[in-house]
Amino acid sequence: MATNENLPPNVIKQLAKELKNLDESPPEGIKVGVNDDDFSTIYADVEGPAGTPYENGVFRMKLLLSHDFPHSPPKGYFLTKIFHPNIAINGEICVNTLKKDWNPGLGLRHVLIVVRCLLIEPFPESALNEQAGKMLLENYEEYAKHARLYTGIHAKPKPKFKSGAISESTTALNVDQTNASSNVNADQKNSAVAPGTTLPLPLTTAPCVAATKGGNSQEQQTAVAPSTEIGIGGSATAVPAAAAPKKEAGLAKAQADKKKMDARKKSLKRL
């Protein structure tokens, strides 16, 4: 289940809609997947465009969304090794869309399409891989040879993302948000209980009551006493067992008063 603690609720809601749309209507040559443990990490498999040294290859990449997305751009990385001027050896992607040309209105679809276009038209002038950039400018055939070699070795078809995974994740995410809202409302209601009100005791008091069956009256009174506090309000009258000791005390007092009256009557007769 997705936790998504790094993203605000409104961004998560918009992100869920966009991911579902990408799953149902993916861009050409791109398949998106979701990390179930962290919704801020988006995976995608990018097919090498036809007519390029990356043709027939499948390149897995990821986008990392920061806590202030979409005000700041995501960071893009290729997880599959690739020989490309604008992709560093560690997989970092250098493209203006993810840097100076970024604006919050650009969605994930636009970013993924731009990255795939980068495989069609590299920009050696802003190279992160200097060797690839220099080779592309000086000897395209040599550059293409290296790129095809990398593609043949590393960019083999990947295990497909689970069908419907995005829809399941976005559905679970909506459920999580609903449950979270319900829990917050419940906590607010509980925190609004009037001061001095007795709160419910743990359920562990119940076995204590059961254990006193067959014991003497003093033990029963000790065990039953906590049960008078169960339920908000702390009313002892709500539990019949707690009323028994009071009734017995009343009978004893009545009997004692009767004996006193009888003794007084006997004294008067003697007079």
C-alpha positions as CSV (number, residue, x, y, z in Angstrom):
1,M,0.0,0.0,0.0
2,A,1.1,3.3,-0.9
3,T,2.2,5.6,2.0
4,N,2.9,8.9,0.1
5,E,3.9,10.9,3.2
6,N,6.1,13.2,1.1
7,L,3.3,14.6,-1.0
8,P,0.4,16.9,0.0
9,P,-3.1,15.5,-0.5
10,N,-4.1,17.8,-3.4
11,V,-1.0,16.7,-5.3
12,I,-1.6,13.1,-4.6
13,K,-5.2,13.4,-5.9
14,Q,-4.1,15.0,-9.1
15,L,-1.2,12.5,-9.5
16,A,-3.5,9.6,-9.1
17,K,-5.8,10.9,-11.9
18,E,-2.8,11.5,-14.2
19,L,-1.3,8.0,-13.6
20,K,-4.6,6.3,-14.2
21,N,-4.9,8.2,-17.5
22,L,-1.3,7.2,-18.5
23,D,-2.2,3.6,-17.7
24,E,-5.4,3.6,-19.8
25,S,-4.0,5.8,-22.6
26,P,-0.2,5.5,-22.6
27,P,2.0,7.6,-24.9
28,E,3.6,5.9,-27.9
29,G,6.4,3.6,-26.8
30,I,6.0,4.3,-23.1
31,K,4.6,2.1,-20.4
32,V,4.2,3.5,-16.8
33,G,4.3,1.7,-13.5
34,V,3.9,2.6,-9.9
35,N,6.0,1.9,-6.8
36,D,3.3,0.5,-4.3
37,D,5.4,1.6,-1.3
38,D,6.0,5.2,-2.5
39,F,3.8,7.0,-4.9
40,S,6.4,9.7,-5.4
41,T,8.6,7.3,-7.5
42,I,7.2,6.8,-11.0
43,Y,8.7,4.1,-13.2
44,A,8.4,3.9,-17.0
45,D,9.7,1.5,-19.8
46,V,10.7,3.5,-22.8
47,E,11.0,1.7,-26.2
48,G,13.9,2.8,-28.4
49,P,12.5,4.8,-31.3
50,A,12.8,3.3,-34.8
51,G,15.7,4.6,-36.9
52,T,17.9,5.4,-33.9
53,P,20.8,3.4,-32.4
54,Y,18.3,2.6,-29.5
55,E,15.8,0.8,-31.7
56,N,14.6,-2.6,-30.4
57,G,15.8,-1.7,-26.9
58,V,13.6,-1.2,-23.8
59,F,15.0,1.3,-21.3
60,R,13.6,1.5,-17.8
61,M,13.7,4.9,-16.1
62,K,12.2,6.6,-13.0
63,L,11.0,10.0,-12.0
64,L,11.5,11.1,-8.4
65,L,8.9,13.7,-7.2
66,S,10.0,15.9,-4.3
67,H,7.8,17.1,-1.5
68,D,7.1,20.5,-3.3
69,F,6.2,18.9,-6.6
70,P,4.8,20.3,-9.0
71,H,6.4,23.6,-8.0
72,S,9.8,22.0,-8.5
73,P,10.5,19.5,-11.4
74,P,11.0,15.8,-10.9
75,K,14.4,14.3,-11.2
76,G,14.8,11.7,-14.0
77,Y,17.1,8.7,-14.1
78,F,17.7,5.9,-16.5
79,L,18.0,2.6,-14.7
80,T,19.1,0.8,-17.8
81,K,22.6,1.6,-19.0
82,I,22.6,3.7,-22.1
83,F,25.3,5.5,-24.2
84,H,23.8,8.9,-24.7
85,P,25.2,12.5,-24.5
86,N,22.5,13.8,-22.2
87,I,22.4,10.8,-19.8
88,A,25.1,10.5,-17.3
89,I,26.9,7.3,-16.4
90,N,24.8,7.2,-13.1
91,G,21.7,7.5,-15.2
92,E,20.8,11.1,-14.5
93,I,18.9,12.8,-17.3
94,C,19.8,16.3,-18.5
95,V,17.0,18.0,-20.4
96,N,15.7,21.6,-20.1
97,T,12.2,20.5,-19.4
98,L,13.4,19.1,-16.0
99,K,15.5,22.2,-15.3
100,K,15.1,25.8,-16.5
101,D,12.1,25.2,-18.8
102,W,10.0,23.5,-16.1
103,N,6.6,24.9,-15.0
104,P,4.0,23.4,-12.7
105,G,1.5,23.1,-15.5
106,L,3.6,20.4,-17.2
107,G,2.4,16.9,-16.4
108,L,4.1,13.5,-16.3
109,R,2.9,12.7,-19.8
110,H,4.8,15.7,-21.2
111,V,8.0,14.8,-19.3
112,L,8.0,11.2,-20.5
113,I,7.4,12.2,-24.1
114,V,10.3,14.7,-24.0
115,V,12.6,12.0,-22.5
116,R,11.8,9.6,-25.4
117,C,12.3,12.4,-27.9
118,L,15.8,12.9,-26.4
119,L,16.6,9.4,-27.8
120,I,15.7,10.7,-31.3
121,E,17.5,14.0,-31.1
122,P,20.3,14.3,-28.5
123,F,21.9,17.6,-27.5
124,P,25.6,17.1,-27.4
125,E,26.2,20.8,-26.5
126,S,24.9,20.1,-23.0
127,A,26.3,16.7,-22.6
128,L,26.5,14.9,-19.2
129,N,28.4,12.0,-20.9
130,E,31.3,14.0,-22.5
131,Q,32.6,11.0,-24.4
132,A,29.2,10.4,-26.1
133,G,28.8,14.1,-26.8
134,K,32.2,14.5,-28.4
135,M,31.8,11.3,-30.4
136,L,28.4,12.4,-31.7
137,L,29.8,15.7,-32.9
138,E,33.0,14.3,-34.5
139,N,32.0,10.8,-35.7
140,Y,28.3,9.9,-35.8
141,E,28.9,6.4,-37.1
142,E,31.3,5.6,-34.2
143,Y,28.8,7.1,-31.7
144,A,25.9,5.0,-33.2
145,K,28.0,1.9,-33.0
146,H,28.7,2.4,-29.3
147,A,25.0,3.2,-28.7
148,R,23.8,0.1,-30.5
149,L,26.3,-2.0,-28.5
150,Y,25.0,-0.8,-25.2
151,T,21.4,-1.2,-26.4
152,G,22.0,-4.9,-27.4
153,I,23.7,-5.7,-24.1
154,H,21.6,-3.8,-21.6
155,A,18.3,-2.7,-23.1
156,K,16.7,-6.1,-23.3
157,P,12.9,-6.4,-22.8
158,K,12.0,-6.0,-19.1
159,P,9.4,-7.9,-17.1
160,K,6.1,-6.1,-17.8
161,F,4.4,-4.0,-15.1
162,K,1.5,-5.8,-13.5
163,S,-1.7,-5.2,-15.5
164,G,-4.0,-2.7,-13.8
165,A,-1.4,-2.0,-11.1
166,I,-1.9,1.7,-11.4
167,S,-5.6,1.5,-11.2
168,E,-5.4,-0.7,-8.1
169,S,-2.8,1.7,-6.5
170,T,-4.9,4.8,-7.1
171,T,-8.0,3.1,-5.8
172,A,-6.2,2.0,-2.6
173,L,-4.8,5.5,-2.4
174,N,-8.3,7.1,-2.4
175,V,-9.4,4.6,0.2
176,D,-6.4,5.5,2.4
177,Q,-7.3,9.2,2.1
178,T,-10.9,8.5,3.0
179,N,-9.9,6.4,6.0
180,A,-7.4,9.0,7.1
181,S,-10.1,11.7,7.0
182,S,-12.4,9.5,9.0
183,N,-9.7,8.8,11.6
184,V,-9.0,12.5,11.9
185,N,-12.7,13.3,12.4
186,A,-13.0,10.6,15.0
187,D,-10.0,11.9,16.9
188,Q,-11.4,15.4,16.8
189,K,-14.7,14.1,18.3
190,N,-12.9,12.2,21.0
191,S,-10.8,15.2,21.9
192,A,-14.0,17.2,22.3
193,V,-15.2,15.2,25.4
194,A,-16.0,17.5,28.3
195,P,-13.2,17.9,30.9
196,G,-13.6,15.6,33.9
197,T,-15.5,13.0,31.9
198,T,-14.4,9.5,32.7
199,L,-12.9,7.8,29.6
200,P,-13.4,4.1,28.8
201,L,-11.0,1.7,30.6
202,P,-9.1,-0.9,28.6
203,L,-10.9,-4.2,27.8
204,T,-8.5,-6.0,30.1
205,T,-10.8,-5.3,33.0
206,A,-13.4,-7.7,31.6
207,P,-11.4,-10.9,32.4
208,C,-11.0,-9.6,36.0
209,V,-14.8,-9.6,36.5
210,A,-15.1,-13.1,35.1
211,A,-12.4,-14.4,37.4
212,T,-14.3,-13.4,40.5
213,K,-17.2,-15.8,39.9
214,G,-17.7,-17.9,43.0
215,G,-15.5,-15.7,45.2
216,N,-16.6,-13.9,48.4
217,S,-18.6,-10.6,48.3
218,Q,-15.6,-8.5,49.2
219,E,-13.6,-9.8,46.2
220,Q,-16.6,-9.4,43.9
221,Q,-16.9,-5.7,45.0
222,T,-13.2,-5.1,44.3
223,A,-13.4,-6.7,40.9
224,V,-16.7,-5.2,39.8
225,A,-15.8,-1.6,40.9
226,P,-13.7,-0.8,37.8
227,S,-16.6,-1.9,35.5
228,T,-18.7,1.0,36.8
229,E,-16.4,3.4,34.8
230,I,-16.9,1.6,31.4
231,G,-18.6,3.9,29.0
232,I,-18.2,7.6,28.6
233,G,-20.0,9.5,31.4
234,G,-18.8,7.2,34.2
235,S,-22.3,6.4,35.4
236,A,-22.3,3.6,37.9
237,T,-26.0,3.0,37.5
238,A,-25.4,1.7,34.0
239,V,-23.9,-1.5,35.4
240,P,-26.3,-3.6,37.4
241,A,-23.5,-5.5,39.2
242,A,-22.3,-2.3,40.8
243,A,-25.7,-1.7,42.4
244,A,-25.8,-5.0,44.4
245,P,-23.3,-3.9,47.2
246,K,-25.4,-0.7,47.7
247,K,-28.6,-2.7,48.0
248,E,-27.0,-5.1,50.5
249,A,-25.7,-2.2,52.6
250,G,-29.2,-0.7,52.6
251,L,-30.8,-3.9,53.9
252,A,-28.2,-4.2,56.7
253,K,-28.9,-0.7,57.8
254,A,-32.7,-1.3,57.8
255,Q,-32.3,-4.5,59.9
256,A,-30.1,-2.6,62.4
257,D,-32.7,0.2,62.7
258,K,-35.5,-2.4,63.3
259,K,-33.5,-4.1,66.1
260,K,-33.1,-0.7,67.8
261,M,-36.9,0.0,67.5
262,D,-37.7,-3.5,69.0
263,A,-35.3,-2.8,71.9
264,R,-37.0,0.6,72.6
265,K,-40.4,-1.1,72.6
266,K,-39.3,-3.7,75.1
267,S,-37.9,-1.0,77.4
268,L,-41.2,1.0,77.3
269,K,-43.2,-2.2,78.2
270,R,-41.1,-2.7,81.3
271,L,-41.9,0.8,82.4
